[in-house]
Amino acid sequence: MANNYNKLLNNLETLKLNGFKENLETYIGLVNNNEKDIITSLYELSEIEINLKDKRAITACVNVAGFPFIKTFEDFDFSFQPSINKEQLLNFRYLKFLENIENIIFLGSPGVGKTHLATSIGIEAAKQRKSTYFINCNDLLLQLKRAKLENRLEARLKFFQRHRLLIIDEVGFLPLDKESSNLLFQLISKRYEKTSTIITTNVPLQKWGEVFGDHVLANAILDRLLHHSHVINIVGRSYRTKNILEAGDEWLNITVKCYSTIIVKNYIDINIHLSNRNIDEINLSDELNNKSILSGTFNFIQTRLNIDVK
């Protein structure tokens, strides 16, 4: 019996049924204690194995997609970018835009979260086993140029064309020469009304002609991208400076409180000093001038900065 059990474990390992193997002993115990019957146990063991394989497949899809980082919608601080329609973004998780063969274009200055959101959508697509690929625009064009030199451009275009979702990051971050513009046009044309593309760019669409060096070509690319598309324009501060700004605000508060303490102390000292001296001993112009300056500063801190000085 023990010999057959070991053989069974070896067979499960050979078949790469690791979930089945790892839980087998537990289920044998449940059967022996009459807590589960054999059929139910076998069914549940098979379900464990199927779920494990699905998780591995999802992980593989995410890994081959080439994402620069793993970030989801849960990681995004929508309160920091109030210009974004949160409901609209979260609806992209259901991938209706893929079914409708629609594109998404994220516009906005550097650091506002365009790449984060594009990646979040891409990860959702990869998790649902949709062929997804993420690539920086400059890297994409370098690959296409190299393929053209090596007489395999068509094959490389087909590689990028076949993905159900292609995410091209930072379009227009660097000016494009004539060859690069033509290559991008070829790719967008091949994907047009067949598959979905997500674009991130910090260049307003009306200025693409300047980046591409050819207004006619830029308009032709935009015409194909904007037809059946969602344009998300993000207006706000950079996430990359968020922590620095918050740290700066904290530093300002601490600094003002420190100076306020000194000012209040001097203000009180002058009041005590004036009250304890005879009128003849006081140089009114100096003392009252100091008191006036400190009083004005004190009032400014309280009223303008709204800080309670204790």
C-alpha positions in Angstrom: 0.0 0.0 0.0 2.8 2.4 1.0 4.7 1.5 -2.2 1.7 2.3 -4.4 1.1 5.6 -2.5 4.7 6.6 -3.3 4.2 5.6 -6.9 1.1 7.7 -7.1 3.0 10.7 -5.7 5.7 10.2 -8.3 3.1 10.0 -11.1 1.4 13.2 -9.9 4.8 14.9 -9.9 5.5 13.6 -13.4 2.2 14.9 -14.6 2.9 18.2 -12.8 -0.2 18.0 -10.8 1.4 19.8 -7.9 -1.9 21.0 -6.3 -3.3 17.5 -6.4 -0.1 16.1 -4.8 0.2 18.7 -2.1 -3.4 18.2 -0.9 -3.7 14.4 -1.4 -2.8 13.4 2.1 -5.3 15.8 3.6 -8.1 14.4 1.5 -7.1 10.8 2.3 -7.5 11.7 6.0 -11.0 13.2 5.3 -12.1 10.1 3.5 -10.7 7.8 6.2 -12.7 9.8 8.8 -15.8 9.6 6.7 -15.9 13.4 6.4 -15.9 13.2 2.6 -16.5 10.5 0.0 -14.0 9.5 -2.6 -15.8 11.1 -5.6 -16.2 14.5 -3.8 -12.5 14.4 -2.7 -11.3 13.7 -6.3 -13.5 16.5 -7.6 -12.2 19.0 -5.1 -8.6 17.9 -5.8 -9.2 18.4 -9.5 -10.7 21.9 -8.8 -7.6 22.8 -6.8 -5.4 21.8 -9.7 -7.4 23.7 -12.2 -7.4 26.9 -10.1 -3.6 26.5 -9.7 -3.1 26.1 -13.4 -5.3 29.2 -14.1 -3.2 31.3 -11.7 0.0 30.1 -13.3 -1.4 31.0 -16.8 -2.5 34.4 -15.6 1.0 35.0 -14.1 2.6 33.9 -17.4 0.3 36.3 -19.4 1.3 39.2 -17.1 5.0 38.3 -17.3 5.1 38.1 -21.1 3.2 41.4 -21.5 6.4 43.4 -20.7 4.8 45.7 -18.1 7.3 48.2 -16.5 5.8 47.5 -13.1 2.8 45.7 -11.6 0.3 48.4 -10.6 -3.5 48.1 -10.4 -6.4 50.5 -10.0 -6.3 49.8 -6.3 -2.8 51.4 -6.2 -4.0 54.6 -7.9 -4.9 57.6 -5.7 -7.9 59.0 -7.6 -8.3 61.8 -5.0 -4.9 63.2 -6.0 -6.2 63.6 -9.6 -9.8 64.9 -9.3 -9.9 65.6 -13.1 -10.2 61.9 -13.7 -13.6 60.3 -14.1 -13.0 57.4 -11.7 -16.2 55.5 -12.8 -15.1 55.6 -16.4 -11.6 54.3 -15.6 -12.9 51.5 -13.4 -15.3 50.4 -16.2 -12.3 49.7 -18.4 -11.6 46.7 -16.2 -14.5 44.9 -17.8 -12.7 45.2 -21.2 -15.8 46.2 -23.2 -13.5 48.5 -25.2 -11.7 45.3 -26.4 -14.9 43.7 -27.5 -15.9 46.9 -29.4 -12.3 47.3 -30.8 -11.9 50.7 -29.3 -8.7 52.6 -28.4 -7.8 54.6 -25.3 -5.6 57.7 -25.4 -4.2 59.1 -22.2 -3.2 62.7 -22.4 -1.4 64.7 -19.7 1.8 66.2 -18.4 4.6 63.9 -17.1 3.9 62.1 -13.8 0.1 62.5 -13.7 -0.5 58.7 -13.8 -1.0 57.9 -17.5 1.4 54.9 -17.5 0.0 53.7 -14.2 -3.6 53.6 -15.5 -2.6 52.1 -18.9 -0.7 49.4 -17.1 -3.7 48.7 -14.8 -5.9 48.2 -17.8 -3.3 46.0 -19.4 -2.9 43.8 -16.3 -6.7 43.3 -16.2 -6.6 42.2 -19.8 -3.7 39.9 -19.2 -5.4 38.4 -16.2 -8.4 37.6 -18.4 -6.1 35.8 -20.8 -6.2 38.5 -23.5 -3.0 38.8 -25.5 -1.4 42.0 -24.2 1.9 43.7 -24.9 3.3 46.9 -23.3 6.2 48.8 -25.0 7.7 52.3 -24.9 7.3 54.1 -28.1 11.0 54.7 -28.6 11.8 51.0 -28.0 9.0 50.1 -30.4 10.5 52.2 -33.2 14.0 51.0 -32.6 12.8 47.4 -33.0 11.0 48.2 -36.2 14.0 50.1 -37.6 16.3 47.2 -36.8 13.8 44.7 -38.4 13.7 46.9 -41.5 17.5 46.8 -41.8 17.5 43.0 -41.4 14.7 42.6 -44.0 12.2 41.2 -41.5 10.0 44.3 -41.0 6.8 42.5 -42.0 7.3 39.8 -39.5 7.9 42.3 -36.7 4.9 44.3 -37.7 2.8 41.1 -37.5 4.1 40.4 -34.0 2.8 43.8 -32.7 -0.3 43.5 -34.8 -1.4 40.2 -33.4 -1.8 41.3 -29.8 -5.4 41.9 -28.8 -4.2 44.9 -26.7 -1.1 46.9 -27.5 0.0 49.6 -25.1 2.4 52.2 -26.6 3.8 54.4 -23.8 5.2 57.9 -24.2 4.3 58.7 -27.8 5.9 62.0 -28.7 8.2 62.1 -25.7 11.0 62.4 -28.3 10.6 64.0 -31.7 10.2 61.4 -34.5 12.1 61.4 -37.8 10.4 60.6 -41.1 11.2 56.9 -41.0 9.9 56.5 -37.4 6.7 58.3 -38.3 6.1 56.1 -41.3 6.8 52.9 -39.3 4.3 53.9 -36.6 1.8 54.8 -39.3 2.2 51.3 -40.8 1.6 49.6 -37.4 -1.4 51.7 -36.5 -2.9 51.1 -39.9 -2.5 47.3 -39.6 -4.2 47.3 -36.2 -7.0 49.7 -37.3 -10.5 48.3 -36.6 -9.0 44.9 -35.8 -7.5 45.2 -32.4 -7.3 47.8 -29.6 -4.4 50.2 -28.8 -3.7 52.3 -25.7 -1.6 55.3 -26.2 0.0 57.5 -23.5 1.3 60.9 -24.5 2.2 64.3 -22.9 1.8 66.1 -26.3 -1.5 67.7 -27.0 -3.1 66.0 -30.1 -3.1 69.3 -32.1 0.7 69.4 -31.7 1.4 65.9 -33.0 2.3 67.4 -36.4 5.3 69.1 -34.9 6.5 66.0 -33.1 6.1 63.8 -36.2 7.6 66.4 -38.5 4.7 65.8 -40.9 1.2 67.2 -40.3 -0.4 65.0 -43.0 1.1 61.8 -41.5 0.3 62.9 -38.0 -3.3 63.5 -39.0 -3.5 60.1 -40.7 -2.3 58.4 -37.5 -4.7 60.4 -35.3 -7.6 59.7 -37.7 -7.1 55.9 -37.2 -6.5 56.2 -33.4 -9.4 58.6 -32.6 -12.0 56.7 -34.6 -13.7 54.5 -32.0 -11.7 55.8 -29.0 -11.8 57.1 -25.5 -9.7 60.2 -24.8 -8.7 60.7 -21.2 -7.2 64.1 -20.5 -5.6 64.2 -17.1 -5.0 67.7 -15.6 -3.2 67.7 -12.3 0.1 67.6 -10.4 2.8 65.0 -10.8 2.6 61.9 -8.6 6.4 61.9 -8.6 6.5 65.1 -6.6 3.6 64.2 -4.3 5.7 63.0 -1.4 8.2 65.8 -1.8 5.4 68.4 -1.7 3.8 66.8 1.3 7.2 66.7 3.0 7.6 70.3 2.1 4.3 71.2 3.6 5.2 69.4 6.8 8.6 71.2 6.9 6.8 74.5 6.5 4.4 73.8 9.3 7.2 72.9 11.7 9.3 75.9 10.7 6.4 78.3 11.1 5.6 76.9 14.5 9.2 77.2 15.7 9.4 80.8 14.5 6.0 81.5 16.0 7.1 80.3 19.4 10.1 82.6 19.3 7.9 85.6 18.1 5.3 85.0 20.8 7.9 84.7 23.5 9.5 88.0 22.4 6.1 89.6 22.1 5.2 88.6 25.7 8.6 89.7 27.0 8.2 93.2 25.5 4.8 93.5 27.1 6.2 92.5 30.5 9.2 94.7 30.0 7.0 97.7 29.3 4.7 97.1 32.2 7.6 96.8 34.7 9.4 100.1 33.7 8.7 103.7 34.6 7.5 105.8 31.7 10.6 108.0 32.0 12.9 105.0 31.5 11.3 103.9 28.3 12.6 104.7 24.8 9.2 104.6 23.3 10.3 104.7 19.7 12.5 101.6 20.0 10.3 99.6 22.3 7.0 100.3 20.6 8.5 99.8 17.2 9.7 96.3 18.2 6.4 95.5 19.7 4.6 96.7 16.6 6.7 94.5 14.3 6.3 91.4 16.5 2.6 92.1 16.9 2.1 92.3 13.1 4.1 89.1 12.5 2.2 87.3 15.2 -1.2 88.4 13.7 0.0 87.3 10.2 0.9 83.8 11.4 -2.4 83.4 13.2 -4.7 84.8 10.5 -2.9 84.0 7.3 -1.5 80.6 8.0 -4.2 79.6 10.4 -1.8 78.0 12.8 -2.5 77.7 16.5 0.7 78.8 18.3 1.1 77.3 21.8 
